[in-house]
Amino acid sequence: MASSRSRAITERGSASCSPRPGIRFGSSMVDAPRLDLEWLPGEYAICRLPAETPTPVWADTAGAFTSLTRTADECSIIAPAEHVPADTRAERGWAAVRVVGPLSFDMVGVLARVSGALAAAGVPLCAVSTYDTDIFLFKADYASRVVSALAAVASLPPRSSSAI
């Protein structure tokens, strides 16, 4: 059974950028306010290490977005590609956007709105929820398609070439 924290992350989702708790928009995505998104700079890599691997020094990226998840089967790390050693099993070339937050834990549908728009545009993604926000990663080659796909549900400026 999922913990209340994991249920909150799973159920947190749509709504607004408003930090006010209790805002719900039912099943209507039309009535929900637009989300504000921003690009995270640089290229990211999604890495797979054996489950028992201690946290590598390169995963401590001091201020840059990094995510470490452990399961019985693997240690998965998302980190700026420039920090990941060449011999690490990794899928490189990912770009990332984040929802400007903080988001309230009782928000419903944020993940659904963004992932639904990207799925409709044929964009594969990886999503990570943190305490304050949600981060969406996709192959950098899809950046222009992402901006177009999210236009109906979010404000996201085009990605500048300096952000790559």
C-alpha positions as CSV (number, residue, x, y, z in Angstrom):
1,M,0.0,0.0,0.0
2,A,1.3,3.4,-0.9
3,S,2.3,5.8,1.9
4,S,0.4,9.0,2.4
5,R,3.4,10.9,1.1
6,S,3.6,8.9,-2.1
7,R,-0.2,9.1,-2.5
8,A,0.1,12.9,-2.2
9,I,2.7,13.0,-4.9
10,T,0.7,10.8,-7.2
11,E,-2.6,12.7,-6.6
12,R,-1.0,16.1,-6.6
13,G,-1.3,17.3,-9.9
14,S,-3.4,19.9,-11.9
15,A,-4.4,22.9,-10.8
16,S,-2.9,26.3,-10.5
17,C,0.3,28.0,-9.7
18,S,-1.5,29.6,-6.7
19,P,-0.1,28.5,-3.4
20,R,-3.5,28.7,-1.8
21,P,-4.6,25.2,-0.5
22,G,-7.9,23.7,-1.4
23,I,-8.1,24.9,-5.0
24,R,-9.6,22.2,-7.2
25,F,-10.9,22.4,-10.7
26,G,-12.8,19.1,-11.0
27,S,-12.2,17.2,-14.2
28,S,-12.2,20.3,-16.3
29,M,-8.8,21.3,-17.7
30,V,-10.3,24.3,-19.4
31,D,-11.1,26.1,-16.2
32,A,-7.7,25.5,-14.7
33,P,-5.3,28.4,-14.7
34,R,-2.2,28.1,-16.9
35,L,0.9,26.7,-15.3
36,D,4.1,28.7,-15.4
37,L,7.0,26.6,-16.5
38,E,10.7,27.4,-16.8
39,W,13.6,25.7,-18.5
40,L,16.3,24.2,-16.4
41,P,19.7,25.0,-18.0
42,G,21.9,22.4,-19.6
43,E,21.6,18.8,-20.7
44,Y,20.7,16.0,-18.3
45,A,21.5,12.3,-18.2
46,I,19.4,9.5,-16.7
47,C,21.7,6.9,-15.2
48,R,21.3,3.4,-14.0
49,L,23.6,1.9,-11.4
50,P,23.4,-1.4,-9.5
51,A,21.0,-1.1,-6.5
52,E,23.8,-1.5,-3.9
53,T,26.0,1.3,-5.4
54,P,26.8,4.0,-2.8
55,T,25.9,7.5,-3.9
56,P,28.7,8.6,-6.3
57,V,30.5,11.8,-5.6
58,W,29.6,13.1,-9.1
59,A,25.9,13.0,-8.2
60,D,26.4,15.8,-5.7
61,T,26.0,18.7,-8.2
62,A,25.7,21.6,-5.7
63,G,22.6,23.6,-6.8
64,A,21.8,21.9,-10.1
65,F,18.8,19.6,-10.4
66,T,19.7,16.1,-9.4
67,S,17.5,13.2,-8.4
68,L,18.5,9.9,-6.9
69,T,16.0,7.0,-6.6
70,R,16.7,3.6,-5.1
71,T,14.7,0.4,-5.6
72,A,15.5,-3.2,-4.9
73,D,16.6,-3.4,-8.6
74,E,18.5,-0.2,-9.3
75,C,19.9,3.1,-8.3
76,S,18.7,5.7,-10.7
77,I,20.3,9.1,-10.9
78,I,19.2,12.1,-13.0
79,A,22.0,14.7,-13.1
80,P,23.6,17.3,-15.4
81,A,25.2,15.3,-18.2
82,E,28.5,17.1,-17.7
83,H,28.9,15.6,-14.3
84,V,28.2,12.0,-15.4
85,P,31.4,9.9,-16.1
86,A,31.5,8.6,-19.7
87,D,31.7,4.9,-18.5
88,T,28.4,5.3,-16.6
89,R,25.3,3.5,-18.0
90,A,23.3,6.5,-19.0
91,E,20.8,7.9,-21.5
92,R,22.0,11.4,-22.3
93,G,20.5,14.3,-24.2
94,W,17.6,15.2,-21.9
95,A,16.2,18.7,-21.4
96,A,14.1,19.7,-18.4
97,V,11.3,22.1,-17.5
98,R,9.9,22.7,-14.0
99,V,6.6,24.1,-12.8
100,V,7.3,27.3,-11.0
101,G,6.3,26.7,-7.4
102,P,6.0,25.9,-4.7
103,L,3.0,23.7,-5.4
104,S,0.5,22.7,-2.7
105,F,0.2,19.0,-2.0
106,D,-3.5,19.2,-2.4
107,M,-3.3,20.4,-6.0
108,V,-4.8,17.9,-8.5
109,G,-3.8,17.2,-12.1
110,V,-0.5,19.1,-12.7
111,L,1.2,15.9,-13.8
112,A,-1.9,14.9,-15.8
113,R,-2.1,18.2,-17.6
114,V,1.5,18.4,-18.7
115,S,2.0,14.7,-19.4
116,G,-1.3,14.6,-21.3
117,A,-0.3,17.5,-23.5
118,L,3.1,15.9,-24.2
119,A,1.6,12.5,-24.8
120,A,-0.8,13.9,-27.4
121,A,2.2,15.5,-29.2
122,G,4.1,12.2,-29.1
123,V,6.8,13.4,-26.7
124,P,8.2,10.7,-24.3
125,L,9.0,12.0,-20.9
126,C,10.3,11.3,-17.4
127,A,8.6,13.2,-14.5
128,V,10.0,13.8,-11.1
129,S,8.1,15.3,-8.2
130,T,10.0,17.2,-5.4
131,Y,8.6,18.7,-2.2
132,D,8.0,22.0,-4.0
133,T,7.4,21.3,-7.7
134,D,7.3,18.9,-10.6
135,I,10.1,18.5,-13.2
136,F,9.6,17.1,-16.6
137,L,12.4,15.7,-18.7
138,F,12.3,14.8,-22.4
139,K,14.9,14.4,-25.2
140,A,16.3,17.8,-26.1
141,D,15.4,17.1,-29.8
142,Y,11.7,17.5,-28.8
143,A,12.1,21.1,-27.3
144,S,10.2,22.9,-30.0
145,R,7.5,20.3,-30.0
146,V,7.3,20.6,-26.2
147,V,6.8,24.4,-26.4
148,S,4.0,24.0,-29.0
149,A,2.3,21.1,-27.1
150,L,2.2,22.9,-23.8
151,A,0.9,26.2,-25.2
152,A,-2.7,25.3,-24.2
153,V,-1.9,24.5,-20.6
154,A,1.2,26.4,-19.6
155,S,3.4,29.4,-20.2
156,L,6.8,28.2,-21.4
157,P,9.2,30.5,-23.3
158,P,11.1,29.0,-26.2
159,R,14.4,27.5,-25.1
160,S,17.3,29.7,-25.8
161,S,20.4,28.2,-27.4
162,S,22.4,29.3,-24.3
163,A,20.2,27.0,-22.1
164,I,21.4,23.9,-23.9
